[in-house]
Amino acid sequence: MPIKRAAMKALRQSKKRQERNRMVKETVAYLRKQTRKAFEAKDRKKAEEWVKKTIKALDKAVQNGVLKKNTVSRTKSRLMKKLNDLKGKK
């Protein structure tokens, strides 16, 4: 346990940030899971809707420094590739 006041404050801040980041990551994971389910069901409209929501959440996560830019870029690329494959198979 920290003794100095500044160290105590830093610990409080870090715990708050950790919780906030965890919530963002859980939200993104949930959205990715829903998107994957829509892809597996071959439901184009739902897939488009979930991809849009997922990409928005990923971009916000990068903006807030929760996820790294290249990781999100790779994820978005894969989502769009799957969506375009689904559209092409219509």
Contacts in CASP RR format, 6 or more apart in sequence:
PFRMAT RR
TARGET T0000
AUTHOR 0000-0000-0000
METHOD contacts of the structure
MODEL  1
MPIKRAAMKALRQSKKRQERNRMVKETVAYLRKQTRKAFEAKDRKKAEEW
VKKTIKALDKAVQNGVLKKNTVSRTKSRLMKKLNDLKGKK
2 8 0 8 1.000
2 10 0 8 1.000
2 11 0 8 1.000
21 66 0 8 1.000
24 57 0 8 1.000
24 60 0 8 1.000
24 61 0 8 1.000
24 64 0 8 1.000
24 66 0 8 1.000
24 67 0 8 1.000
25 61 0 8 1.000
25 66 0 8 1.000
25 67 0 8 1.000
27 57 0 8 1.000
28 54 0 8 1.000
28 57 0 8 1.000
28 58 0 8 1.000
28 61 0 8 1.000
28 67 0 8 1.000
31 50 0 8 1.000
31 53 0 8 1.000
31 54 0 8 1.000
31 57 0 8 1.000
32 54 0 8 1.000
32 75 0 8 1.000
32 79 0 8 1.000
34 50 0 8 1.000
34 54 0 8 1.000
35 47 0 8 1.000
35 50 0 8 1.000
35 51 0 8 1.000
35 54 0 8 1.000
35 79 0 8 1.000
38 46 0 8 1.000
38 47 0 8 1.000
38 49 0 8 1.000
38 50 0 8 1.000
39 47 0 8 1.000
39 82 0 8 1.000
39 83 0 8 1.000
39 86 0 8 1.000
42 86 0 8 1.000
42 89 0 8 1.000
44 86 0 8 1.000
44 87 0 8 1.000
44 90 0 8 1.000
47 82 0 8 1.000
47 83 0 8 1.000
47 86 0 8 1.000
48 83 0 8 1.000
51 79 0 8 1.000
51 80 0 8 1.000
51 83 0 8 1.000
54 79 0 8 1.000
55 76 0 8 1.000
55 79 0 8 1.000
58 67 0 8 1.000
58 72 0 8 1.000
58 75 0 8 1.000
58 76 0 8 1.000
59 72 0 8 1.000
61 67 0 8 1.000
61 72 0 8 1.000
62 68 0 8 1.000
62 69 0 8 1.000
62 72 0 8 1.000
END
